[in-house]
Amino acid sequence: MSEVTQPAPPADNLVTTSHTLPSGQTYTATTGTMVLREEVVTDGKFDGLRPKAEMFITAYTLDGAEPLSRPVTFAFNGGPGSSSVWLHLGVLGPRRVVMGDAGSLLPPPYGLADNEESLLGVSDLVFIDPVSTGFSRAAEGEKAEAYHGFTGDLESVGEVIRLWTTRNGRWMSPKFLAGESYGTVRAAGLADHLQSRYGMFLNGVMLISSILDFATVRFNKGNDLSYALYLPTYAAIAHYHGLHGDRPLADVLREAEAYAERDYPWALARGSRLTAEERSAAVARVAALTGLSEDYVDRVDLRIEHHRFFTEVLRPRRQTVGRLDGRFTGWEPDAGGERFSTDPSMNAIMGPYSAALNHYLRTELGYASDLPYEVLTSRVQPWSYKEFEGAHVTVVGQLAGAMRANRHLRVHVACGYHDGATPYYAAEHAFAHLPVPAELAANVEFKYYEAGHMMYVHEPSRLRQSADLAAFVAGQEA
């Protein structure tokens, strides 16, 4: 009888290549999978380490730099279910997607170019794909569901950061996190987790398209907060599509913010106690700000859910607008539908980034795999928020706790005016309720861009954002 051969335990599968920046500086790229292992203890006895996941990373380190003074930034996107491709090839990495922009999109197969404004100029970079995204997977025999939730996700991404930092001798380097969308939830949670679990204190956290408190964006019955906080974004999108005439955007936003801050929440809270005259005035004001008809605003009881807005605002033109970026427009097969079936901004962005990433990893970074690279997957659903059972999801307290424990922790918040997924005024609201003393509140900076969720697809915004992020890491004013 022949013996059954046991499969070899998984090992790190990393590929290293050398490259040159447009400035002439050389850098090393390391890409592939790192094996995460957990300690196994049986009856109080240590039984070794068991593989639990294989996490895909791409790291860039500048050659010849002094590691103790050279910052390192750990970056990831959100979803949940998104790989790190957007920050990687959109704004931070040494190569970037060339796709055009709203109204002037390039045709397939799009393009890939040097990113002369890469954050690599001031910081080493490590891009992390959470389990089930990119090429990251649970280890053989392990269940991926363990990582499809708030705590499992934090712990696994945090372990990658700890391992990379330890193996590369970077504990004494300045360290930053950069997260986008749900990645800002992860980044805020990690700031607390890394210092409480490993004693790893950070220098800064970059929150791009921030969402820290889900109550600010959830249109649940009885929660009127989100309707008010979305109003300035609706006004910005209406302005972009010409529904505010030739008024400057700043004037429109100032008016929308003022109404969203005081009169609109009051009107929503009054409910049936509004007089006919008060209700008529509120309907007229909301309609004027959003570009919607007074009849529509009245019919939805002054409460404009975001998907309904994206479908309704340009209905007279038989167009819809994007959720991720309200500057993009599309069409629906049913021009009378209540909610669009697809986001035209996601349609515009997905193809260029998928093509660029799959080409780049194999042909320029030398990493080959027959697995599909999961750019954005629904396989992580349902995502577990069991830690917040009976309450809404918020990490405002965790970020504040990290700041109180580490008074040198700085926070950068980047907002797109046309972002219908994580509205900028909701981010302002969350930070207005950050429980830190006034002297620590000064550690938070906001930057705004006339673009959407991935604000870097808008070239003027990309250039300005690159300078803002570099200045933040360098500890300077842009």
N, C-alpha and C positions, 0 to 999 in steps of 0.2 A: 504494500500500500504506500503510495507516494505521500510525502508530507505536504500539507497545505502551506503555501507560501504567504506570509503576512505582508500586506503592503507596507512599503517604507514610510516612516512618519514624514509628514510634510516638512519641507525646509524652505527658508527664504529663497525667493527667486527674483533676484535683482540684477539689472543690467546697467552698466555705467558707460557713458559716452562723454566726449569732450566737445565743447562748442565755443564760439566767440561772439561777444556782444558787438553791436555796431560801433561802440566806443573803442573797440580793440581789446578789451579785457576778456580773459578766458574764464569759462566756468565749467563745472562738472554736473551732468544730469544723471540721477540715479532713479530708475523707475522699475516697478515690479511689486511683488507681494511680500509682506512681512507676516510671519506666523505669530499669532497671539496664543499664549498658553496660560492655563490656570493651574494653581496649586491644588493638588489632590491630597486630602488628608482622610485616612481611614482609621477609625478607632483611635484617634489622637495621634496617629503616625503619619509622617510625611511620605507619600507614595510617588512623588515626582510631579512632573508637569505634563498636563494633557493639552494637546492642540485644540483650540476652540474656534479659531477663525483665521482666514488669510486675507489681510487687508492690503489693498492696492494703494501705493503712494507714488508721487513723482516729486523728487527733491532736487533743488538747484543750489549749488554752493559756489561762491566766487573763489577762483583759484588765488592762492597767495595771501588771502585776507587773514587777519588776526582773529581767531575764533572767539576769544574772550571779549573782544569789543565789537565784533560783528553781530548785528541783530539777526534773529531768525523768526520768520512768520509762518505759522501753521494755518492753512486756509482750507475752507470747505464751503459747500453750498448747502441747500436746504431740502425742500420738498414737503415732508420727508419723502425720500426716494430719489433724490437728485445726487448725481456725481458732482465732482468739483470742476467739471469742464468749463463752466461759465466764468468763474473768477480766473481759472487757469489760462484760458485762451481769450478771455475778454479784456482783462485789464492788468492782471498782476504778472503773468509769466513772460518769458523772453520771446515768445512767439504769440501772434494774435490772429484772430479770424478777421477776414475782410469780406463783408457781406452787404455793404450798402446800408441804407437806413429807410425809415418810413417814407414811402413815396418814390424811392429810388433803389429798390432791392436789386442786387446782382442775380443773374441766373445761376443754376447749378453748373459746375461743381464748386463755385465760390472761390475763396482764396485764403492764403496763409502768408503772413509777412512777419518780419522782425518787429518786435515791440520796442521801439527806442525809448519808451517811457516806462519800461518794466520796473516793478518794485525791486527787482534783483539789483538795481543800481545802488540801493541802500540797505538791503536785507536779503539774507538767504531765504529760500522759500521751500515749504513742504506742503504739497497738496494731498489731501486725504479723502479717499472715497469710503463712506460708511458701508457696513455689511449689506450686501445685495445690490449695491450700486457700483458702477464702473466694472472692474474685474474683481471686486471684493466679494468673498463668499464665506459662508460658515464652513468650518473644517468638515472633512468627510465623517459622516455619522452624527454630526451635530445639527441641531435645529436652528434655522436662521431666525425664527420668531423671537428668540431670546434677545436679539439685538434690534427688533422692530418696536421700540418703545423708548420713552424718555430716559430712563435710567440705564438700560442696556446699551443704548446708543452713546450716552455720555461716557460710560465706563470703557467701552471699546475704543472710542476715538481718543480718550484720555490716555489709555494704555499705549496707543501708537505714539503719542506725543512723548510719553515717558521713555519708551524704548528708544526712539530716534535720538532724543536728547542725550540719553545715557551712552548709547553706542557711539555717538559722534563727539562725545566730550564737550557738550554744549550747556552744561548746567550753569556755567558762569556767564553765558551770553545773554544779552537783552532779548526777551522773548515776547512775541505778540501773537494774538489770534485774529484772524479775519474770517468772519462768517457772513453769509448772505441769506436773507429770507429766514426759513426755519434754522438756518445756520447761525442766526443771531440768538435764537433760543439756546442752541447748543453752545455757542461761545460764552454767553452769560452764565450758563450752568457750569461750563468747564472752568471759568475763572474761579468759581467757588470750589469745584471738585478738585482741581489740580492742587490748590493750596491746602485744602483740608485733608486730602488723601495722601499726597506726596510731598507736601511742603514746597511746591513749585509756585513761586509768586511771579506774576507777569508784570511787564512794563506797560502794556497797552492792549486794548481790545477794539477792533474795527468792526462796527456793526453796519452792514450795507443792506439797505432796504429792511429796516429793523421792525421786528414784531416781538415784543417782550411780554405783552399782556393780551391774551386772546379775547378778553371782554371788549377790547377796543375795536375789534373787526368782525365780531360774530353778530349776525342779525337774528338772534334768538328772540322769541316772543318775550316781551317784558323788558328787553334790553334796548333802550333808546339811545344809548351812548354812541354806538357805531354809526347811526344815521347822522349824527352831528359831526362826528370826526371825519366822515367821508366827504362831507359837503365841500371843503376847499379843493379836494382832488377832482370832484365832479366839475367844479367851476374851472379848474385848470384845463381839463380835457375839453370842456365846452369852448373855452377861449382858443385852444389850439385849432379847433375846427371852425373858427370864425363866428361863433355864436355870441361873442361879446363885441363885435365890431372892431374898431381900431383902438380899444382901450388897452393900455399896457397891462401885461400879466400881473405885475406887482400890485396894481390898483385893484384888480379883480380879486386876487388872493387876500389882500388886506380886508376887503369888504366881506368876503366869504368867511374868513377867520373870525372877524368881529361878530358876525351873525351866529356862527357856530359856537362861539364862546358863551354867549349870553341869551339872546332872544330865542334862538332855535331850540335849545334844550328846554327853555321855559315853556314854549308853545307845545312841545311834545309831552312834557310832564303834565300840562293842564288837561289834555285829553278833551273829553266832552264838556269840560268847564270853560273852554274857549267860547267867547261870544261869536256871533256870526261875523261881526266886523273884524275881530282879532284873527279869526281863522282865515278870512278872505285876505287879510294883509299878509299872513304867514305864507299862504299858498302863492300869492303873487311874488313874494320875495324869493322863495325857494325856486320857483319856476324861472325867474330872471337870472338867478345865479347859476342854475344847472343847465339852462338852455332847453328845458322840458316845457311842455305846454301846461298852462294852469289847470286845464281839465285833467291831465294825467296826474299831476301832483295832488289834486283834490281827491281823485279816485283811489290813490294808494294811501290816503290818509296822512299825507305829509311825510311818509316813510319810504325812502327810495332805497331798495335793496340793490347791491352793486351789480349783480348779473343783469338785473332788469334795466338798470341805467345803461350798461354797455350795449344792450339790445335796443333800447328806446331812443337814445339821444339823437342818433342820426337816422331814425326810421323814415323821415320824409325823403331822405336820399336813398333809401333802401340799402343802408349800410349798417354794420355793427362796428364797435370800436374794441380795442384790445383791453384785456384785464391786466396783463403784465405791463403793458405800455399802451396807454390810451391814444397815442399818436397814430397807431396802426389801424387800418380799417379792413373790413372784409364783407362777405355777403353770405346770406343764409338761403337755403332752398325755399324756406317758408318766410316770406317777408312780414307775415303777421304773427310770428311766434313770440312768446313772452320772454324767452331766454335763449341766447345764442347756443348753438350746439358745439361750437369750437371757438377758441381764442385766436383771433387773427394775428396777434403779436407772437404767440407761441408758434403758430404756423410759420411765421417769418424767420424765427430764430433757430428752431430745432434743426432744420436741414444743414445750414452752414456749420454749426458747431459739431454736429455728429460727423459730417464728412471730414472736417479739419482734424478732429481728435483721432478718429480711426486711422487716418493717413499719417498723422504726426507720430503717434506712439510706435507704429511699426517701422516706418521708413526713416525717421529722423532720430528717434530714441532707441530703436533696435529691440523693442519689446514685442514678442509675438505670442498670441493666444488665439485659440479657436472659439473661446467663449465670446458671446456678444458683449460688447461694452455697453452697460446699462446707463445711458445718459440720464434718463428720467424714467423710473419704473414705478408701477403700482404694486409690485410684488411685496412691498413692505407694509401694505395695508391688510388688515386694520392696524394702525399704529396705536400702541398702548400708552394711555395717560393715566394708568391706575393710581399713580402717586397723587393725582389731583381729583380723585373720586369725590363727587359731591361739591366740587368747586371748579371755577374756571382755571385754565392753565395760565400761569404767570411765573416768570423768572425775575421779575423786578426785585424781589426781596433777595434772591441769591446774588445778583449783580451788586446790589447795595451792600450785602454782607462782605463780599470780596473787596469792595472799595473801602469799607470801614476797617477791615483787617489789614489792608495794604493801601495806605494813604497816598502812595505814589502811582497807583493804578490809574491810567488815563483812558478815556473812552472817546472814540470817534464815531459819529453817527452820520451816515450818508443817506440822503433822501431824494427821490425823484418826484417832481411835482405831478407827473402823469402816471404814477404807479397806482394802479387800482387793486393790487394785491396786498400791499403793506403801506397804507396811506401815510403821508408825512405828518399830518396833524395828529394821527393816532400815536406816532412815535413821540411827538412833543408832549402829548398827554401823559404817556407812560413815564417819561423822564421828569415831568413836573411832579410826579408822585413817587419819585425815587427817595427812599428814606435814608438820606445821608445829610450830614451837617453842611452848612453853607460853604465852608471852606473846601469841602470835597466836591460839591456841585460844580465848582470851577474847573474840575478835571474833565468835564464833559464838553465836547465841541460838536456842533451841528454844521453840516455842509449840504447845500441844496443844488439840484441840477434840473434843467428843463428837459427832462427825459423820463423814462419809466423805471421799472423794477431793475432791469439790467441797464442802468443809465449809460454804461460805456458803449452801447451800440450806437449812441449819438456821438459823433466824432468830437464836437466841441466839449461835450460833457466828459468824454473819455480823457481828453488832454488835461482838463482841469482837475478831474478826479485823481488822475495819476499824480499830479503835482501835490494835491491835498494829502493823499495817502503817504507819499514820500516825506512830506514835511512833518506829518504826524509821527512817523517812525523815527525821524531824525530829531524830534522834539522841538521843531521850529514852526513858526507861522508861515503858511504858504504865501 
